[in-house]
């Protein structure tokens, strides 16, 4: 612990002069050098100065040990995804914030504070903390610099900047400072690869994360990783493994009372069943997901839209119309342009297919192509337009959209 800075802090807080504090213990110039860390004092001198300030040397050392323990506990809560109890540890750490700057854990604490803010989803506060840490990084140890770069990658993931996160994680992976990166590190690599539609890589890193989480008996993170694997098995058309993941998730999410995950599990199982051409079974899982979600939020919107598409395919026109009308309304309220456009396309298609395909061509496809994040949707709509123009015997237009698919 930097006792010089600590002594100066408490002397100033107590309103004491250097002369008053030093009297009978050491000279004023000597105290000044101690306070400015230009001279190390022996333990007896430090103890006497702290005693006059009504502070125990032993208590300070105990507090430094406690800070180390609390930082470790904070990291454990994040690793094991213990959202309900993490604030208790963080508040205890905050009680020692006046001591932490004088301890050897100053940078470690600020780094874990950054990770805590990311864990809580407080991105604006996390960005402020990131900028503060950036100014301090020249003083970081090798391990602290590694943590800072890794947490920056997590920040980028949460902001949706997956390509930048991938570059940072790839760089960290190629120059590890540990024998083996953590399960959390592999999990975040899998998230990035999944977001970039690199399902094979996502499965590879997801399996590595799963193996490590299982060795830790980290049950919540096992569930999160199984979800990620199930999604990427689905995208890779590895249906048997995907279904096994989702059925395992349904059983265990219920056992662990992890109700927040169930709507996502049911939605992804619905998507899987729809890909397998089991439309009615897909509808059952989508409706289970919808029943567990609060209305008028983006996730509710996606699930309801998926239900509308299946109802439309099953020629349940009235039900499909009702679903798409609600999707269009909520999408306008939430400012989600994609689903407003898609819902309006289907609503128009029920009235006038010709107008609907013009709308698809002039509004929907340009939007999807501009964002460059909806390849599955684009493929489906290119096929629809190609089929439509073939029926109209407009073969050059049909070939144009057919070529876009390939």
C-alpha positions as CSV (number, residue, x, y, z in Angstrom):
1,X,0.0,0.0,0.0
2,X,1.2,3.5,-0.8
3,X,1.3,4.8,2.8
4,X,2.7,8.2,1.9
5,X,-0.3,9.1,-0.2
6,X,-2.6,7.5,2.4
7,X,-1.0,9.6,5.2
8,X,-1.4,12.8,3.2
9,X,-5.0,12.0,2.4
10,X,-6.0,11.4,6.0
11,X,-3.9,14.4,7.3
12,X,-5.7,16.7,4.9
13,X,-9.0,15.1,5.7
14,X,-8.4,15.7,9.5
15,X,-7.3,19.3,8.8
16,X,-3.8,18.8,10.3
17,X,-0.7,20.5,9.2
18,X,2.5,18.6,8.6
19,X,4.0,20.2,11.7
20,X,1.2,18.9,13.9
21,X,1.4,15.4,12.4
22,X,5.2,15.1,12.5
23,X,5.8,16.5,16.0
24,X,7.7,14.0,18.1
25,X,7.8,11.4,15.3
26,X,9.9,12.8,12.5
27,X,11.0,16.1,10.9
28,X,8.6,18.0,8.7
29,X,10.9,17.6,5.6
30,X,11.1,13.9,6.3
31,X,7.2,13.7,6.4
32,X,7.0,15.8,3.3
33,X,9.2,13.3,1.4
34,X,7.1,10.3,2.8
35,X,3.9,11.9,1.7
36,X,5.3,12.6,-1.8
37,X,6.6,9.0,-2.0
38,X,10.2,10.3,-2.6
39,X,11.4,8.5,0.6
40,X,10.3,5.2,2.1
41,X,9.7,5.4,5.8
42,X,10.3,2.4,8.1
43,X,7.3,0.6,9.5
44,X,7.6,2.1,13.0
45,X,7.5,5.7,11.6
46,X,4.5,4.9,9.4
47,X,2.8,3.2,12.3
48,X,3.3,6.2,14.6
49,X,2.0,8.6,11.9
50,X,-1.1,6.5,11.3
51,X,-1.7,6.1,15.0
52,X,-1.7,9.9,15.4
53,X,-4.2,10.0,12.5
54,X,-6.2,7.4,14.5
55,X,-5.6,4.8,11.9
56,X,-4.2,1.3,12.5
57,X,-1.4,0.0,10.2
58,X,-2.8,-3.5,10.8
59,X,-6.3,-2.3,9.8
60,X,-5.0,-0.7,6.6
61,X,-3.3,-4.0,5.7
62,X,-6.4,-5.9,6.5
63,X,-8.5,-3.6,4.3
64,X,-6.1,-4.1,1.4
65,X,-6.5,-7.9,1.9
66,X,-10.3,-7.4,2.0
67,X,-10.2,-5.3,-1.2
68,X,-8.4,-8.2,-3.0
69,X,-11.0,-10.7,-1.8
70,X,-13.9,-8.5,-2.8
71,X,-12.4,-7.9,-6.3
72,X,-12.1,-11.7,-6.6
73,X,-15.7,-12.2,-5.5
74,X,-16.9,-9.6,-8.1
75,X,-15.1,-11.5,-10.9
76,X,-16.6,-14.7,-9.7
77,X,-20.2,-13.2,-9.7
78,X,-19.6,-12.1,-13.3
79,X,-18.1,-15.4,-14.4
80,X,-21.0,-17.4,-12.8
81,X,-23.6,-14.9,-14.0
82,X,-24.9,-14.3,-10.5
83,X,-26.9,-11.1,-11.3
84,X,-29.0,-11.2,-8.1
85,X,-26.1,-11.0,-5.7
86,X,-23.4,-9.1,-7.6
87,X,-24.6,-5.6,-6.4
88,X,-24.0,-6.6,-2.8
89,X,-20.3,-7.2,-3.5
90,X,-20.0,-4.1,-5.6
91,X,-21.4,-2.0,-2.8
92,X,-19.0,-3.4,-0.3
93,X,-16.1,-2.5,-2.7
94,X,-17.5,1.0,-3.0
95,X,-17.3,1.4,0.8
96,X,-13.5,1.1,0.4
97,X,-13.2,3.5,-2.6
98,X,-11.3,6.0,-0.4
99,X,-8.7,3.4,0.4
100,X,-8.4,1.7,-3.0
101,X,-6.4,4.5,-4.7
102,X,-3.6,3.9,-2.2
103,X,-3.6,0.2,-2.6
104,X,-1.8,-2.0,-5.2
105,X,-5.3,-2.9,-6.6
106,X,-6.1,0.5,-7.9
107,X,-6.0,-0.4,-11.6
108,X,-7.4,-3.9,-11.1
109,X,-10.4,-2.4,-9.2
110,X,-11.0,0.2,-12.0
111,X,-10.8,-2.6,-14.6
112,X,-13.3,-4.8,-12.7
113,X,-15.6,-1.8,-12.3
114,X,-15.5,-1.5,-16.1
115,X,-16.4,-5.1,-16.4
116,X,-19.2,-4.8,-13.8
117,X,-20.8,-1.9,-15.7
118,X,-20.7,-4.0,-18.9
119,X,-22.2,-6.9,-17.0
120,X,-25.0,-4.6,-15.8
121,X,-25.6,-3.3,-19.3
122,X,-24.7,0.3,-18.3
123,X,-23.0,1.2,-21.6
124,X,-22.9,4.9,-21.1
125,X,-21.2,4.6,-17.7
126,X,-19.0,1.8,-19.1
127,X,-17.8,4.1,-21.9
128,X,-16.9,6.8,-19.4
129,X,-15.0,4.2,-17.4
130,X,-13.2,3.0,-20.5
131,X,-12.0,6.5,-21.4
132,X,-10.7,6.9,-17.8
133,X,-8.8,3.6,-18.0
134,X,-7.4,4.5,-21.4
135,X,-5.6,7.5,-19.8
136,X,-4.1,5.1,-17.2
137,X,-3.1,2.3,-19.4
138,X,0.6,3.2,-19.6
139,X,0.8,2.2,-15.9
140,X,-0.9,-1.2,-16.4
141,X,0.9,-4.4,-15.8
142,X,0.9,-7.0,-18.7
143,X,-2.1,-8.7,-17.2
144,X,-4.0,-5.5,-16.6
145,X,-3.4,-4.5,-20.2
146,X,-4.8,-7.9,-21.3
147,X,-7.9,-7.4,-19.2
148,X,-8.4,-3.9,-20.6
149,X,-8.2,-5.1,-24.2
150,X,-10.5,-8.0,-23.5
151,X,-13.1,-5.9,-21.8
152,X,-13.0,-3.5,-24.7
153,X,-13.9,-6.4,-27.0
154,X,-16.9,-7.1,-24.7
155,X,-17.9,-3.5,-24.9
156,X,-17.7,-3.6,-28.8
157,X,-19.9,-6.8,-28.8
158,X,-22.5,-5.1,-26.7
159,X,-22.4,-2.1,-29.0
160,X,-22.9,-4.4,-32.0
161,X,-19.5,-3.7,-33.5
162,X,-18.7,-7.4,-34.1
163,X,-16.0,-7.0,-36.8
164,X,-13.9,-4.7,-34.5
165,X,-14.5,-7.1,-31.6
166,X,-13.4,-10.0,-33.8
167,X,-10.1,-8.3,-34.7
168,X,-9.4,-7.5,-31.0
169,X,-10.2,-11.0,-29.8
170,X,-8.2,-12.6,-32.6
171,X,-5.2,-10.5,-31.6
172,X,-5.5,-11.5,-28.0
173,X,-5.9,-15.1,-28.9
174,X,-2.7,-15.1,-31.0
175,X,-0.6,-13.6,-28.2
176,X,-2.1,-15.0,-24.9
177,X,-0.4,-14.2,-21.7
178,X,-2.0,-17.2,-20.0
179,X,-1.5,-20.9,-20.7
180,X,-5.2,-21.1,-21.6
181,X,-7.8,-18.4,-22.2
182,X,-10.9,-18.5,-19.9
183,X,-14.3,-20.1,-20.8
184,X,-15.7,-16.6,-20.9
185,X,-13.1,-15.6,-23.6
186,X,-14.1,-18.6,-25.8
187,X,-17.8,-17.8,-25.2
188,X,-17.3,-14.2,-26.5
189,X,-15.3,-15.5,-29.5
190,X,-18.3,-17.7,-30.3
191,X,-20.7,-14.8,-30.0
192,X,-18.7,-12.7,-32.4
193,X,-18.4,-15.6,-34.9
194,X,-22.1,-16.3,-34.7
195,X,-23.0,-12.6,-35.3
196,X,-20.7,-12.6,-38.3
197,X,-22.5,-15.7,-39.6
198,X,-19.4,-17.9,-39.3
199,X,-21.3,-20.8,-37.7
200,X,-18.5,-23.3,-38.1
201,X,-16.2,-21.1,-36.1
202,X,-18.9,-20.3,-33.6
203,X,-19.5,-24.0,-32.9
204,X,-15.8,-24.6,-32.5
205,X,-15.3,-21.9,-29.9
206,X,-18.7,-22.6,-28.3
207,X,-17.7,-26.2,-27.7
208,X,-14.4,-25.0,-26.1
209,X,-16.4,-22.7,-23.8
210,X,-18.9,-25.4,-23.0
211,X,-16.2,-27.8,-21.9
212,X,-14.6,-25.3,-19.6
213,X,-17.9,-24.1,-18.1
214,X,-18.8,-27.7,-17.5
215,X,-15.5,-28.3,-15.7
216,X,-16.3,-25.3,-13.5
217,X,-19.9,-26.5,-12.9
218,X,-21.0,-23.1,-14.1
219,X,-24.6,-24.0,-14.8
220,X,-25.9,-20.6,-16.0
221,X,-23.1,-20.2,-18.5
222,X,-23.6,-23.7,-19.7
223,X,-27.2,-22.8,-20.6
224,X,-26.0,-19.6,-22.4
225,X,-23.4,-21.6,-24.4
226,X,-25.9,-24.4,-25.3
227,X,-28.2,-21.7,-26.6
228,X,-25.4,-20.3,-28.8
229,X,-24.5,-23.8,-30.0
230,X,-28.2,-24.6,-30.8
231,X,-28.6,-21.4,-32.9
232,X,-25.4,-22.2,-34.9
233,X,-26.2,-25.9,-35.3
234,X,-29.6,-24.7,-36.8
235,X,-27.8,-22.2,-39.2
236,X,-25.5,-25.0,-40.2
237,X,-28.4,-27.4,-40.8
238,X,-27.2,-29.8,-38.2
239,X,-30.7,-30.3,-36.9
240,X,-30.3,-33.3,-34.6
241,X,-27.6,-31.5,-32.5
242,X,-29.6,-28.3,-32.5
243,X,-32.7,-30.0,-31.2
244,X,-30.7,-31.8,-28.5
245,X,-29.4,-28.5,-27.3
246,X,-32.8,-26.8,-27.1
247,X,-34.5,-29.8,-25.4
248,X,-31.7,-29.9,-22.9
249,X,-32.1,-26.1,-22.4
250,X,-35.9,-26.4,-21.8
251,X,-35.4,-29.1,-19.2
252,X,-32.6,-27.3,-17.3
253,X,-33.9,-23.8,-17.6
254,X,-37.0,-25.0,-15.9
255,X,-35.0,-26.7,-13.1
256,X,-32.9,-23.7,-12.5
257,X,-35.9,-21.4,-12.6
258,X,-34.2,-19.4,-15.4
259,X,-37.4,-17.9,-16.7
260,X,-35.6,-15.2,-18.6
261,X,-34.1,-17.7,-21.0
262,X,-37.2,-19.7,-21.7
263,X,-38.7,-17.3,-24.3
264,X,-35.5,-17.3,-26.2
265,X,-35.3,-21.1,-26.1
266,X,-38.8,-21.6,-27.3
267,X,-38.3,-19.0,-30.1
268,X,-35.1,-20.7,-31.3
269,X,-36.8,-24.1,-31.1
270,X,-39.6,-22.7,-33.2
271,X,-37.1,-21.4,-35.8
272,X,-35.5,-24.8,-35.9
273,X,-38.8,-26.6,-36.4
274,X,-39.7,-24.2,-39.2
275,X,-36.4,-24.9,-41.0
276,X,-37.2,-28.6,-40.7
277,X,-40.6,-27.9,-42.4
278,X,-42.5,-28.7,-39.2
279,X,-44.7,-25.6,-39.4
280,X,-47.4,-26.6,-36.9
281,X,-44.8,-27.6,-34.3
282,X,-42.9,-24.4,-34.9
283,X,-46.1,-22.5,-34.3
284,X,-46.5,-24.2,-30.9
285,X,-43.0,-23.2,-29.8
286,X,-43.3,-19.6,-31.1
287,X,-46.6,-19.2,-29.2
288,X,-45.1,-20.5,-26.0
289,X,-42.3,-18.0,-26.4
290,X,-44.8,-15.1,-27.1
291,X,-46.8,-16.0,-24.0
292,X,-43.7,-15.5,-21.8
293,X,-42.7,-12.1,-23.2
294,X,-43.8,-8.6,-22.3
295,X,-45.7,-7.0,-25.1
296,X,-44.4,-4.1,-27.2
297,X,-40.7,-4.9,-27.1
298,X,-38.3,-5.9,-30.0
299,X,-38.2,-9.6,-29.0
300,X,-42.0,-9.8,-28.9
301,X,-42.0,-8.2,-32.3
302,X,-39.7,-10.8,-33.9
303,X,-41.6,-13.8,-32.4
304,X,-45.0,-12.4,-33.5
305,X,-43.7,-11.7,-37.0
306,X,-42.4,-15.3,-37.2
307,X,-45.9,-16.5,-36.2
308,X,-47.5,-14.3,-38.9
309,X,-45.2,-15.8,-41.5
310,X,-46.2,-19.4,-40.6
311,X,-49.9,-18.5,-40.4
312,X,-49.6,-17.0,-43.9
313,X,-47.8,-20.1,-45.2
314,X,-50.6,-22.3,-43.7
315,X,-53.2,-20.0,-45.4
316,X,-54.7,-19.0,-42.1
317,X,-55.2,-15.5,-43.7
318,X,-57.2,-13.9,-41.0
319,X,-54.8,-14.9,-38.2
320,X,-51.8,-13.8,-40.3
321,X,-53.4,-10.4,-41.0
322,X,-54.1,-9.9,-37.3
323,X,-50.5,-10.8,-36.4
324,X,-48.9,-8.5,-39.1
325,X,-51.2,-5.6,-38.1
326,X,-49.9,-5.8,-34.5
327,X,-46.3,-6.2,-35.8
328,X,-46.7,-3.1,-38.0
329,X,-48.2,-1.1,-35.1
330,X,-45.5,-2.1,-32.6
331,X,-42.7,-1.6,-35.1
332,X,-43.8,2.0,-35.7
333,X,-44.0,2.6,-32.0
334,X,-40.5,1.1,-31.3
335,X,-38.9,2.5,-34.5
336,X,-37.9,-0.9,-35.8
337,X,-38.0,-0.2,-39.6
338,X,-37.2,-3.8,-40.8
339,X,-40.3,-5.4,-39.3
340,X,-42.6,-2.5,-40.2
341,X,-41.5,-2.9,-43.8
342,X,-41.9,-6.7,-43.7
343,X,-45.3,-6.7,-42.0
344,X,-46.6,-4.0,-44.4
345,X,-45.4,-6.2,-47.4
346,X,-47.4,-9.1,-46.2
347,X,-50.5,-7.0,-45.4
348,X,-50.3,-5.5,-48.9
349,X,-49.7,-8.9,-50.5
350,X,-53.1,-10.1,-49.1
351,X,-54.8,-7.3,-50.9
352,X,-52.8,-6.8,-54.1
353,X,-49.8,-9.1,-54.9
354,X,-48.7,-6.9,-57.8
355,X,-48.4,-3.8,-55.6
356,X,-46.8,-5.9,-52.8
357,X,-44.0,-7.1,-55.1
358,X,-43.4,-3.5,-56.3
359,X,-43.2,-2.5,-52.6
360,X,-40.8,-5.4,-51.9
361,X,-38.6,-4.3,-54.8
362,X,-38.6,-0.6,-54.1
363,X,-38.7,-0.5,-50.3
364,X,-37.9,-3.8,-48.5
365,X,-35.0,-5.1,-50.5
366,X,-33.0,-1.8,-50.7
367,X,-33.3,-1.5,-46.9
368,X,-32.1,-5.1,-46.4
369,X,-29.3,-4.7,-48.9
370,X,-28.1,-1.5,-47.3
371,X,-27.8,-2.9,-43.8
372,X,-26.1,-6.0,-45.1
373,X,-27.1,-8.0,-42.1
374,X,-30.2,-10.0,-43.3
375,X,-28.8,-12.5,-45.8
376,X,-31.5,-15.2,-45.0
377,X,-34.3,-12.7,-45.5
378,X,-32.8,-11.4,-48.8
379,X,-32.4,-14.9,-50.2
380,X,-36.0,-15.7,-49.5
381,X,-37.3,-12.5,-51.0
382,X,-35.0,-12.8,-54.1
383,X,-36.6,-16.2,-54.6
384,X,-40.1,-14.8,-54.2
385,X,-39.4,-12.0,-56.8
386,X,-37.8,-14.5,-59.2
387,X,-40.8,-16.8,-59.0
388,X,-43.2,-13.8,-59.4
389,X,-41.5,-12.5,-62.5
390,X,-41.3,-16.0,-64.0
391,X,-45.1,-16.3,-63.6
392,X,-45.4,-12.9,-65.3
393,X,-43.1,-14.2,-68.1
394,X,-40.6,-11.4,-67.4
395,X,-37.7,-13.7,-67.6
396,X,-34.8,-11.1,-67.6
397,X,-36.1,-9.8,-64.2
398,X,-36.5,-13.4,-62.9
399,X,-33.0,-14.3,-63.9
400,X,-31.7,-11.0,-62.3
401,X,-33.0,-12.0,-58.9
402,X,-32.1,-15.7,-59.3
403,X,-28.5,-14.6,-59.9
404,X,-28.6,-12.6,-56.7
405,X,-29.3,-15.7,-54.8
406,X,-26.2,-17.4,-56.0
